Every structure is written in structure tokens, then in C-alpha cells.
Amino acid sequence: MADGLVISVDGMGGDHAPESVLDGIEIAARKAPGARFLIHGPAARLTQMLEQRPAAKAASTVRDAEKFVAMDVKPSQALRQGKGTSMWNALVSVETGEAQACVSAGNTGALMAMAMMRLRKMEGVHRPALVATWPTAQGFAAVLDVGANVEADGSQLVEFAIMGEAFHRAVRGSSRPKVGLLNVGSEDQKGHEEIRSAARLIREAGVDLDFYGFVEGDDISKGTVDVVVTDGFTGNIAMKTAEGTARLVAGFLREALTAGPLARIGALLALPALKKLKDRMDPRTVNGAVFLGLNGIVVKSHGGTDGLGYAAAADVAIRMAKSHYRDEVAANLARLSAATAVTAATAAMPGLS
């Protein structure tokens, strides 16, 4: 870890803040001893709590912020009343360059609205996207958008593909992530016009992507591709359906293993394998969604997570901050912009469209 890496933290964001936040920083500080954490929140309270967390205390600086954003506040209200809160100040530290990334487990809508206001969009990005990490049979996939945009046209879907590919390379260390567009079939004629337009544009724009083509819903968990691109409406439904299915299967398994004396004996014999399965399915290990497309790195931790989950989100922030994510995105967005301009100019010329 290079010296000078600073992660700005919303110390009061989340259902169990600040305890879960500080527990997460304690774990993250031990894993990444070169990182520093700038924690925003009530200074006296946070300083006292850090006394029981030596690694976090040694790696952290506390900035006083007595106000915080409630988990149920509307984004519009958060923008009007958010100045000076722990979330607002955490984002400002990234805006001013004092920190390289921000982590918050607070209100998602408020965080997105504030981040858009303070950090603005990268040049060439029409809409930021929210990317989540998805466990697969092959490892992990990046899925986006999972809720920031209900709709997206072909050009915006290509932007999501560019950002998602760079994210997967930064966080998972992939040298050449494979990218797919989520569709109702793999054939070229399947799907609505926006998704087919995105596929054509990727192929014609000369963007530097390993484009697989269309993938279907079951391809996500198979790990057919490393990056799955869709609009926020579809992505959010897919993500919550998968989470619900995982809980259902876990419930069925628990029920089967406690159904009687023989089942309990079998569960005891299978305990090492069951523990391995539980660890692999633990959502805390993939905690940390990222708002892609902003002039700064913003990581959203699940609001109800514990210290282990928060540490995973902090790890995502550290990996993103160490990467060349923004440079890679900017280069591909420039190629996309040039190709789009040529297409528009050709379409406007009589006899050439």
C-alpha cells in the first residue's frame, strides 16, 4: 500500500453506526496497514470508541460532525439539510482531494444525490451507475446498473459496460474482463431496441472491450461473463430476486438438516463442508457497491452490515483508489464519443444515412 492513501468515512451512516463502522475500520486497518482513514462524525464519541480499537485508532483521524443523515430521509431533503453532516463532509474530503475515496453505509438516495452535487459526473458520462459484485461459479461478476437509473438507452448502456469493465479490473484484478449485455435471449434479433443498439455500438465504436454479446439471466450465476450490463430497473430486480432465492435455499437447507435425529447427525458429519458453503454464500464478503461515473470514488456499504461487511466495502474503496480506473474509463469514453459523433454526422448527411 502506497503512503498517502486516505479513505474518507461517513462515521454515522448505517443502521448500526458508529459501532459497525469502527469495527470495519479496525479490520480494514489490519489488512491494509498503509491506508489512513478520515472519519467524520461526533468527535468526542468516536475518539472514545476508538480507544477499544487500537488498529483503527492508529490509522484514523476524526473530523467533528455532529449532524448525520437519517436512513429514511428523502434525497431532496438531504440536499437541503445535509450540509455539515458526516455524509456531506465525507464527500467533500474526496472533492477537495484530501481523500481518494469515500465509504458510507448511510441512506442510498441521499448519498447518490449528494455525491452527484459535490463530485459531478465524469466527462462523457450521461448517467452514473451503481455496480454490485455477484458471486458466480467462476468467481465474481460485476453487475450494473442495479438501481441508479430505471431506464438507459443504447449509448448509456455502453458507458455502463466501459465503467463496469474497468471496475472489475480494478477490484478483481482481471486482465481482460469479458463483458455481456443482459437480454431475453442470445440471438442478435432478441430484446428491445436499446439493448440491440448497445450491442451494435460496442462492435462499431472501437472501444477496448472483450465483448461476449448477449447473456441471459442464468448466465449471471454461471459466470459466463465477468461484467453483466443492464438498466437499473432490470438489474435491481435481478439482484433482489437472487438475494431472496439465496435466503430461501438457506432456509430449506436449515429445515432439512434439523428435521430429525438422523438429519442432525448428518449435519454434524457435514459440518466442515457446510461451513465452507456458508462462508462462500456470506453476503458480507461482497459488500460494497460503487457509484461509477463520478469525479471521485464513492462506495456504498449495505446499511445493515456489521464490521466484517464494512471492512469489505473499505477494501473495495482501497482497491479502487489504487487502480487506474478513471484513466481507463476516460480513454474508452473518448473512443465512444468519437464514434457516436461520426455516426451522427453520417446520419445527418443526405444520401449517406
N, C-alpha and C positions, 0 to 999 in steps of 0.2 A: 504494500500500500504506500503510495507516494505521500510525502509530507504535504500538509496544507489542504487535504481533502476534508471538507466540512459539510455535514448534513444538518439542515435546519429542521427542527422537530416541533410540531404542534403538541405541546405537552398536555393540553387539556382536551384533545379530540378523542372521542371514543366512549363507549358505554362504561368502560372500567378505568378511565383515565383519572389521575395520572399513574396509578399503580401499574397497569399493564404496559404503559408507555415506558416507564423507567425500568421495569423488568426486561422489556425488549432491548433497551439500550444496554443494559448490563450484559446480556447475551451477545449482542452485536459488537460491543466494545472488546469482548474477549476474543471473538472470531476475527476481528479486523483491528488490530492494535494501533494501526497508523491513522485511523479515522478519528475525527473530532465531531462532537455533537453540540449544536447550539439549541438549547431547549427553551421554548417560550411558554411562560405561564407564571403563576404566583410565586415569586422568588423565594420567599421565606418557607413556604410549604415544600417546594421542590428541593430546595437546598437541604432541608431537614431529612427528607425521604432518601436523598442520595447518600446519606451517611451509612445506610444499610446496604448500599450497592457500590462497593469500592471501585470496580472497573468502570462503571458508568460515571462515578464521581470524578475519577482521574481523567476521563476523556471528555468531560462535558463542561460547558459554560451555560449558566442560567441567565435569561433575559426576562425581566419582570413584565408580566402582562396579567392584570387582574381580571380582565374580561375574557369570556370564551363564547364560542358559537354553540348554541343548543342543537341537539341532534334532530329536533323536529321543526326548526325554523325554516321558513321558505327562503329560497335563494335571493329573491328580491329584497326581502327584509334583511338578510345577511349583508347584502351590499350596502344598504343604507346605514346599518348599525354596526357593521363589522370592523370598522377602523379601530386599531388598538387591541383587537382580540389576539389570542395566541395563534389562531389560524392565519389571520391577516399578517401579523408580524413575521410568522414563519415564511410566508410567501415573499414578503418584502426583502428578507435576507437573501433570497435567491435573485430577486430582481436587481439588487444593488451589487451582486457579485460576492457578497460576504460568504455565501454558501453555494455549493454546486448542485444541491438537490434538496427537496422538501418532502417530508413524510407526515401524513396526517391520517388519523382514524376517525376523523370527525364527519360531519354532515356532507354527503357526497355532492348534492346540488350546490350547497354553499361553497364548497371547495372549488368546484368547477367554475362557478360564477366569479369568485374572487381571483382564481388563477388566470382566467381569461382577461379580467380587468387589469391585473397587476403585470402579468408577463406578456400578454398579447400572443398572437399566432405567429409562427414562423412564416417567412416569406414563401409564397407558393402554396400554403395550406389554406384551404377554404374552411374546413371544419376540423377541430381536434377530435381524436377518437380515444376511447377507453379500451385498453388491451388487458386481457386476463391470461394467466397461464393455466393450461389444461393438461392434466396427466393423461398420457396415452400409452398404448402397448409398446411404443418405441422410445418413450421418454416423456417429453413435454412439448406441447404445441402452444403457440401464441394465437389467441382468437380475438379478433376485433372487427367491428366495434361491438361492445357489449352493453351499450346503453347511453352513450353521449349524443347520438343522432338517431332519430326514429327513421329517417329516410336518408338516402345517399344516391347521387347519380353516378354514372359510369366514371367520370373523371375523379370524383371524390373517393370512389372505391379503389381506384388505382393509387391515390395518395395513401389510403389506409394500407394497401399492400406494401408500398415503399417503406412506410413507417414501421409496420409490423415486422418486416424482414430485418430492418436494422435493429429493432428491439430484440428479436430472437438472437441475433448475432452477439449483441452486447451482453445480454443476461445469461444465455445458454452457451455461448462460446462457439456457435455453429459457424463454420467457414463459408458455407453456401446453403442457407435455409431454402427449402422447397416451399413455394407459395401456391395456394389453391383458392379459388372462389367458390363459396358455398352456394349450391344450386339444388334444384329438384331432380337433376339427372346429369350425367357426364357428357351427353351429346351436345354438340355445338348449338343446335336449334332449341334446346331446352331453356326455360327460365324467362324472366321478364326482360325488357329491353335494356334496363340499366345494367344488369349483370352481363348480358351479352356484349354490350357496348364496352364495359370494363375489360373483358377478355380481348376484344379486338384492339383496344387502345394499348394494352400491355404488350401485345405482339408487335404492334406497329410503331410504338413510341421510342423503341430502342433503350428502354430503362433496363438497368443491370439487375435482372431478377431471374432466378431459376423457376420459371412459371410452369406448373404442372397442368393447369387447366381447371375444369370444374370438379368439385368434390361434393359428395352427399353427406347427410347428417351422420351416418355411421362411420364415415371416414375420419371424423374428428378423433374419436377414441381409438381407432385403429392406428393412428399416427401416419396416415397416408402422406400427409404433408406436414411441414413444420409450422406454417403460418396459414391460418384459415381466415379469409376476409369476407365480411358481410356487413349489412347495415345494422344499426343499433337495435332496431325492433326485433329482427330475427335473432341476432346474437344474444340479446338479453334473455329471450325465451329459451333458446337452446341451452344457455348456461344454467338457468334456474331449473329447467327440466332435468338436466344431468345431475344437479345437486340433489333434487328431490328423489331421483331414481337411486342415487348412491345411499341416501338415508333409508329408503325403502328396502334395498337389498341388505343393508346392515341390520335393519330391524328383523327381516326374515331370517337372517343368519343367526342372530342372537336368540330368536324364538326357537329355531331348530336345535340349537346347541344346549338349550335349557329345558327341552321338552320332557325329559325324564332321566332316571339314573344312568342308563346306558349312554344317552346323549351327553350327559355331563362328563362321564368317563372319557368318551371320545374327544370332547372338547379339551379335557386336561392333557390327553396324549398329543393333541394337535396344537397345543398352546404356542410353541415356538413359531409354527407356520402362521397361526392366527395373529400373533404379534407382528410378524413381518407384513402381513396383509393390512393390519390396522395402520401401521406406520406409513405404508405406501398410499393408503387412502386418506390419510390425515390432511384435511384442507389447510391446516396451518402452515404446512411445508411449502405451499404455493401461494401464500398470502402476499398481496401487493400488486394491485392493478395500477397502471400508469396512464396518465393523460398525455397522449402523444400529439405532437404538433405545436407545442407551446415553446416560447423562448425561455425555456428552463425546464428542469426535470421535476415533476410532481408525482409522488407515489401515494396512492390511496390504500390504506390498510383497512381491512374489514373492521367495522366499528365494535363488534362483539368479541374480537380475538383476545388472546392472552399474551403473555410475554414472548412465548415461543413464536407465535404468529407475527407479532410486531417485529421481532428480530428478522424474520424472513422478509418483511416489507423493507426494513432498513437495508438488508443485504441487496435487494433489487436496486434501491437508490444508490448504493455504493458502486455496484457493477455498472449502472448506467452512467454515473458520474465519471468513472474511469475510462469509459469507452469513447469511440469516435462516432457515436450515434448521430449527432446533429450534422456532422460533416458528410456522412454517408447519405443521410436523408436529403440534405441540400443539393448534393450532386445529382441524385436521381430526380428530384423535383425540377431541377433546371432542364434535364432532358425531357421530362414530361411536358413542361411549359413550352419548350421549343417545338415539340411535335404537335401539341394542341394548336399552337399559333399557325403552323404550316397547314394543318388540316382546315382551320377556319378560313385562312386566306385562299386556299384552293377551292373551298366550297363557295366562296364569295365571287369567284371569277367566272363569268359566263362561259359555258362550253366545257368547263373543267370539273364541275361538280358532279 
